[in-house]
Amino acid sequence: MGSRHKPCGVMNKTELQEGLDYYLENGLYVFTERYHLRRGYCCGSRCRHCPYPKEVQAQAIRRRLAGLPLDSAASRRTGG
């Protein structure tokens, strides 16, 4: 699933590298695993290349729907 959102987090568009951090598919940005890991947390958008465990993704989705901040420790990668 492609993201309809602008690149977020601490990186701005000038720091993103097409082919490494994202690619365009049907006019939408599709962020890579590299981008998600550099951002440092799950955004809850059900991204195609999300590297975070399913339970972290589910929690981020609930936080997003509740309008709560997403970049908390609860939305960070757990495990190895």
C-alpha positions in Angstrom: 0.0 0.0 0.0 1.5 3.4 -1.0 1.6 6.3 1.4 -0.5 9.3 0.6 1.3 11.3 3.2 4.2 13.6 2.8 7.6 12.3 4.1 7.5 12.8 7.9 9.8 12.6 10.9 13.2 14.2 11.2 14.1 13.8 7.6 13.0 16.3 5.0 12.5 15.7 1.3 15.9 17.0 0.4 17.5 14.3 2.5 15.5 11.5 0.9 17.0 9.5 -1.9 14.7 8.1 -4.6 15.4 4.4 -4.9 16.8 4.1 -1.4 14.2 5.8 0.8 11.2 5.7 -1.5 10.0 5.0 -5.0 7.0 6.4 -6.9 4.2 4.1 -7.8 1.1 5.5 -9.6 2.0 8.9 -8.4 2.3 7.9 -4.7 5.3 7.7 -2.5 6.1 4.2 -1.4 8.6 4.3 1.5 11.3 1.6 1.8 12.3 -0.3 4.9 15.4 1.9 5.1 13.2 5.0 5.3 11.1 3.6 8.1 14.1 2.5 10.1 15.7 5.9 9.8 12.5 7.6 10.9 12.5 5.4 14.0 8.9 4.5 14.7 5.8 3.0 13.1 3.3 5.6 11.8 0.3 3.3 11.7 -0.4 3.8 8.0 0.0 0.1 7.1 3.0 0.8 4.9 4.0 -1.8 2.4 7.6 -2.0 3.7 7.0 -1.5 7.4 9.8 -3.3 9.4 8.0 -3.1 12.7 6.4 -6.2 14.4 2.6 -6.7 13.8 1.8 -5.9 17.5 3.7 -2.5 17.2 1.9 -1.8 13.9 -1.5 -2.5 15.6 -0.7 -0.3 18.5 0.4 2.6 16.2 -2.8 2.2 14.2 -4.9 2.5 17.4 -2.9 5.6 18.4 -3.4 7.1 15.0 -7.1 6.5 15.1 -7.3 8.0 18.6 -5.4 11.1 17.5 -2.5 10.4 19.9 1.2 11.1 19.1 2.9 8.4 17.0 6.6 8.9 17.7 6.5 7.5 21.3 8.5 4.6 22.6 5.4 2.5 22.2 5.7 2.8 18.4 9.3 1.9 18.2 10.8 -1.4 17.0 11.0 -4.1 19.6 13.2 -7.1 19.5 16.1 -7.7 17.2 
